[in-house]
Amino acid sequence: MDLTKNYPRPGELILGGYPWLARAIDKARAYNAGTLGDYIYPCPIDKELLADLNLTGEEFAELVEHSSTDEEALDRLDLPVENPDHEVKKWAREFLENRHDSLVRLAEEEGRVCTPPDGVSIVRPFA
């Protein structure tokens, strides 16, 4: 993954039940390859996700380095490809709600529209 030429996947994309996980994988791959560009790994949002996964940025980068696909990374993380448990779904919904402004800003900076996952409304609470 070369983030000097491409954008990481959207933060609102759900992988293994978690938003931001696909983006964190892309950033970790770029970090490992030395092609992070202007991106920060691990950024504060990466750290929030990694804390829930009980991993440090270095541990996650190593896990990603030894996984050639998302499916392999999910397997190493012991996460299902589909149908995450209730606690993961709750975490994901809260993350998407709490990070609404950041997700929209990133989408705008990357020239795309912030698209919430099916069944999830990314609406700021009390807006």
TORZATI-291843 format. One record per atom (N, C-alpha, C, O, CB): y, z, x. Coordinates in steps of 0.001 Angstrom, whole numbers, padded with zeros to 6 digits, always signed. Each point is the difference from the previous one (the first is absolute). Last residue first. Glycine has a CB too. Layout:
BEGIN
YZX...
This chain:
BEGIN
+016697+016988-027575+000969-001070+000253+000695-000408-001279+000851-000890+000017-002229+000086+001894-002275+004182-000896+001349+000419-000387+001053-001080+000247+001191+000307+000053-001863+002028+000452-003654-003319+002091+000106+001026-001038+001468+000368-000219+000784+000045+000949-003077+000845-000346+000780-005750+001076+000484+001295+000496+000035+001001-001139+000545-000284-001067+000827-000853+002847-004811-002889-001561+001299+000303-000577+000411+001361+000514-000769+000960-000046+000324-002358-002032-003707-002095+002290+000814+000588+001058+001408+000141-000548+000850-000872+000179-002281-000138+001682-003555+000713-004202+001408-000341-000165+000783+000698+001100+000082+001228+000034-000337-001519-002551-005104-001373+001689+000925+000977+000584+001413-000512-000184+000309-001148+000320-002031+001911+001376-002224-003249-003002-000152+001301-000617+000920+001079+000549-000047+001145-000449-002260-001787+000046+001464-003447+003511-000337+000001-001421-000173+001429-000492-000655+000819+000645-000453-003068-000414+004254+001829+003972-001386-000325-000317-000229+000016-001511+000747+000646-000734-001470+000322+002939+005632-002158-000341-000892+001150-000129-001426-000447-000302-000205-001062-000588+002131+002455-000207+002083-003923+003512-000873-000158-001152-000954+001178-000098-000858+000174+000865+001032-002668-000681+004657+000624+002263-000899+001156-000035-000810-000077-001290+000549+000147-001093+001058+001288+002475+000434-005737+001251+000242+000885-001135-001021+001128+000062-001180-000239+000259+002112-001662-001685+001209-000992+005735-000999-000066-001061+000399+000956-001110+000984+000731+000117-002800-001349+001532+003755-000020+003003+000163-001190-000823-001062-000159-001074-000417-001119-000296+001478+000077+002235-000140+004692+001355-001041-000959+000367+000007-001234-000888-000891-000844+000098-000472+002738+000726+004399+001716-001543+000171-000352+001410-000989-001073+000434+000305-000819+000866+000524+003128-000424-001259-000532-004802+001213-000807+000121+000220-000451+001439+000336-001160+000242+000658+002397-002175-004537+001721+001122-000282-001302-000610+001210-000923+000135-000145-001171+000350-001448+002261-001974+002116+003370+003002-000840-000757+000927-000302-001397-000544+000047-000983+000739-001054+003134+000077+003340+000791-003667+000838-000393+001145-000805-000829+001004+000485-001023+000482+000909+003105-000790-003719-000202-003341+000882-001077-000453+000857-000506+001167+000156-001208+000181-000109+002203-002513-002777+002722+003146-000826-001188-000233+000847-001191-000428-000226-001123+000451-001683+002604-001083+004014+002737+001156-000421-000539+001299-000812-001279-000174+000181-000958+000753-000192+003279+000195+001281+000062-004833+001163-000597+000657-000364-000631+001336+000481-001086+000326+000963+002764-001457-004925+000674-001255+000510-001179-000701+001129-000691+000756-000077-001198+000273-000570+002279-002406-002316+002986+002963+000429-000979+001008+000586-001260-000615+000169-001006+000690-001920+001894+000811-000048+002743-004150+000909+000641+000961+000579-000974+001018+001090+000227+000525-002391+001852-000815-001946-003592-002922+001197+000473-000684+001019+000557+000990+001187-000314-000085-002573+000823-001937-002802-001871+003677+000747-001161-000492+001276+000413-000719+001027-000666+000132-003174-000577-000348-000769+004667+001667+000561-000714+001151+000869-001159-000474+001133-000163+000454-003128+000804+000946-000468+001696-004632+001132+000790+000483+000683-000687+001178+001228-000009+000088-002373+002101-000863-002792-004073-000864+001067-000084-001006+001242+000756+000465+001115-000509-000113-002843+000314-001704-002115+000486+004531+000566-001347+000013+001155-000127-000981+001046-000555+000335-003276-000348+000318-000282+004900-000559+000811-000118+001210+000713-001352+000005+001190-000082+000307-002782+001598+000964-001518-000847-004686+001180+000843-000209+000948-000113+001196+001208-000151-000178-002571+001742-001240-002775-003736+001769+000842-000685-000988+001281+000788-000259+001078-000585-000114-003131-000407-000947-001155+002972+003793+000629-001132+000703+000912-000757-000959+001103-000400+000373-003094+000198+001180-000566+003688-003363+001023+000541+000898+000722-001112+000761+001210+000080+000213-002563+002017+000016-002377-003215-003092+001185+000433-000745+001128+000485+000915+001163-000326-000235-002669+000946-001649-001975-004086+004052-000129+001198-000838+001354+000399-000594+001045-000542+000359-002983+001314+001057+000830-005983-000333+000204+001256+000721-000110+001198-000943+000107-000143-001218+001373-001055+002858-002674-004036-001967-000218+001222-000774+000118+001286+000803-000975+000737+000150-000484-002072-001579+000650-002937+004447+000524+000081-001362-000287+001375-000585-000808+000760+000533+000484-003239-000840-000677+001702+004787+000807-001203-000153+000672+000032-001376+001150-000416-000142-002694-000905+001689+000298+005976+000885-000602-001102-000758+000941-001196-000049+001220+000156+000050-002514+001494-001428+000977+002000+005471+000729-000279-001237-000690-001147-000730-000472-000944+000634+002657+001745+000387-002809+001408+003567-000828+000482-001108+000743-000114-001324-000026+000913-000825-001143+000654+002390+002432-003114+002954+000792+001041-000663-000770+000667-001139+000474+000962-000605+001596-002221+001210-003999-002347+001732+000234+001041+001016+000803+001167-000579-000162+001146+000419+000101-002907+001377-000596-001990-004559-001290+000642+000253+000163+001138+001005-000550+001084-000197-000642-003253-000291+004897-000544-000353-000277+000861-001150-001310+000751+000191-000103+001179-000341+001364-002756-001143-000172-001617+004714+000914+001143+000095-000250+000968-001153-000042+001213+000206+001768-002657+000941-004074-002582-001222-000504+000861+001080+000884+001237+000153-000504+001104+000207-000444-003122+000977+002366-001226-004229-001212+000646-000494-000596+000928+001052-000464+001092-000327+000032-003069-001143+004117-000774+002579+000396+001133-000845-001224+000766-000471+000009+001230-000044+002036-002479-000696-002755-001341+005271+000397-000351-001358+000480+001261-000731-000226+001124+000449-001437-003055-000484+000178+002078+004574+000539-001365-000019+000452-000438-001390+000691-001011-000131-002181+000480+002041+001059+005302+001021-000315-000578-001315+000603-001393-000062+001218-000162+000084-001278+002453-001193+000773+000923+004688-001448-000206-000045-000472-000534-001351-001193+000049-000303+000950+001785+001965+004837-000831-000856-000378-000836+001145-001493-000327-000018-000409-001062+000470+002266+002092+000863-000065+002022-004491+000332-001388-000332-000430-000937+001127-000484-001102-000256+002428+001892-001140-002393+003814+002144-000918-000408-001059+000212-001470-000352-000962-000754-000149+000938+003108-000748+003049-000427+003889-001318-000189+000634-001028-000462-001033-000804-000890+000276+001355+002667+001435+003715-000642-003265+000089-001222+000803-001341-000297+000674-000415-001156+000083+002874+001582+000306-002067+003634-002727-000046-001139-000919+000046-001315+000769-000739-000930-000322+001855+002313-001450-000616+002584+004217-001364-000081-000540-000147-001207-000921-001006-000709+000045+000794+003209+000114+004521-001557+001502-000887-000487+001069-001440-000139-000498-000672-000982+000314+002158+002074+001397+001743+000793-004631+000267-001414+000235-000919-000590+001050-000479-001124-000154+002829+001519-000481-004334+003716-001917+001241-000216+000723+000216-001512+000129-000901-000791-000279+000653+002999+001556-002567+000357-005359-000023-000745+001259+001376+000010+000648+001023+000096-000677-002869-001551-000204+000047+002867-003749-000322+000938+001094-000165-000698+001346-000932+000278+000754-000177+001183-002426+002581-003178-002767-001299-000438+000526-000484+000899+001142-001070-000223+000566+001645-002128-001221+003634+003078-001344-000944+000105-001099-001403-000411+000434-000992+000471-000557+002854-000915-001049+001592-000032+004692-000218+001431-000246-000999+000184-001135-000858+000880+000061+003194-000349+000738-000847-004876+000189-000993+000475+000957-000277+001489-000162-001121+000448+000241+001859-002223+001337+002687-000225-004218-001327-000500-000370-001066+000588+000914-001024+000493-000472+002052-002619-000382+003347+003137+001986-000303+000607-001298-001394-000417-000471-000794+000834-000436+003252-000820-000142-000713-002009+004466-000445+001376+000248-000342+000719-001300-000927+000810-000036+002347-000749+002091+000461-004385-002244-001356-000068+000554-000561+001406+000153-001148+000268-000356+001702-002413+001570+003892+001896-002393-000857-000301-001153-001446-000167+000455-000916+000429-000703+002849-001541-000483+001367+001902+004541-000189+001155-000881-000897-000272-001216-000761+000873-000418+002994-000125+001156-003241-003824+003391+001281+000376-000598-000230+001214-000914-001149+000380-000224+002009-002800+000335-003736+000708+004353-000014+000297-001420+001384+000438-000469+000628+000874+000598-003049-000229-000439+002997-004230+001757-001318+000530-000328-000255+001211+000874+000149-000088+001219-001007-002196-001900+004991-001512-000973-000329+001280+000617-001389+000401-000458-000301-000030-001193+002740+000727+001289+000364-005739+000505-000647+001004-000854-000314+001256+000801-000125-000039+001224-000852-001784-002652+002851-002428+003092+000968+001016-000415-000602+001095-000879+000695+000941-000382+001037-002692+000526-005179-000865+002807+001359-000476-000257+000933+001147-000337+000011+001021+000688-000942-003186-001483-004031+001840+001874+000588+000745-001102+001411-000481-000341+000466+000184-001124-001849+001771+001800-002538-003116+002565+000824-000976-000720+000653+000637-001233+000092-000622-001059-001598-001232+001873-002002+003525+002436+001302-000062+000656+000943-000986-000658+000918-000506+000647-002033+001130+001455-003488+000819-003390+000162-001286+000686+001317-000099+000769+000216-000963+000736-001616-000070-002509+000298+004898-000888-001074-000157+000981+000157-001268+000839-000360-000022+001177-001140+001271-002721+004509-000551-002010+000200+001047+001015-001036-000157+001111+000338+000027+001184+000600+001551-002933-001485-004245-002033+001102-000487+000827+000302+000985+001131+000249-000412+001133+000707-000802-003123-004148+002538-001158-000520-001165+000747+001081-000544+000944-000280-000310+001158-001278-000271-003086+002850+003990-001008-000863+000533+001058-000597-001140+000834-000100+000116+001221-000434+001892-002664+003067-003177-002331+000869+000565+001036-000819+000573+001150+000387-000137+001160+001337+000653-002903-004045-002152-002025+000687-001105+000680+000870+000524+001149+000013-000576+001087-000016-000743-003240-002045+004526-000566-001007-000707+000801+000660-001135+000776-000244-000165+001195-001554+000749-002871+004454+001700-001401-000256+000836+001176-001042-000649+000908+000116+000073+001223+000457+001981-002557+000286-004131-002781+001169-000140+000885-000208+000809+001280+000308-000475+001093+001198+000127-003097-004722+000806-001346-000085-001355+000573+001149-000226+000978-000194-000577+001070-000929-000276-003171+001166+004927-000293-001094-000057+000974-000105-001373+000651-000166-000091+001216-001053+001819-002537+004324-000431-002326+000475+000102+001380-001118-000145+001025+000288-000276+001164+001527+001740-001985-003208+000110-004062+001099-000884+000375+000334+000292+001460-000300+001079+000511+001227-001168-002907-005857+001101+000394+001259+000472+000574+001035-001114+000122-000289-001053+000569-000996+002781+000670-003400-002129-002700+000636+000947-000897+001381+000431+000449+000726+000640-000762-002967+000122+000163-000372-004048+002887-000775+001230+000035+000585+001089-000875-000248+001186+000217-000445-001781+002063+004115-002784-001876-001227-000264+000750-000752+001321+000104+000555+001001+000454+000500-002932+000872+003609-000527-003886-001008+001060+000003-001240-000479+000759-000535-001076-000266+001402+001973-001949+004695-002150+002335-001355-000530-000099-000998+001151+000126+000107+000824+000909+000632-003057+000057+004028+002656-000340-000500+000302-001338-001408-000548-000242-000616+000302-001022+002973-000313+000226+000142-000741+004869-000368+001402-000114-000569+000366-001355-000745+000973-000120+002495-000489+001757-002075-005498+000698+000883+000876-000781-000525+001433-000100-001206+000227-000089+001915-002227-001206-002007-000951+005632-000214-000082-001444+000897+001000-000734+000444+000992+000578-002824-001733-000186+004252-000994+004215-001227+000670-000427-000144-000139-001516+000948-000359-000697-000796+002002+002635+002378-005459+000818+000220+001306-000604-001347+000663-000245-001000-000684-000219+003154-000100-000857-000944-002891+005130-000431+000174-001385+000393+001381-000496+000331+000893+000780-002246-002480-000415+002883+000145+004111+000029-001294-000686-000312+000108-001490+000350-000898-000766-001020-000154+002907+000662+004718+000915+001205-000665+000490+000163-001339-000712+001075-000599+000038-001298+001737+002214-003560+001735-002861+001138+000315-000864+001324-000469+000585+001059+000289-000557-002324+001668-000282-004183-003094+001189+001219-000120+000791+001203+000212-000916+000403-000903-000734-001531-000697+002360-004536+002501-001372+001177+000000-000856+001233+000000+000897+000178+000894+000828-001409+000337-002697
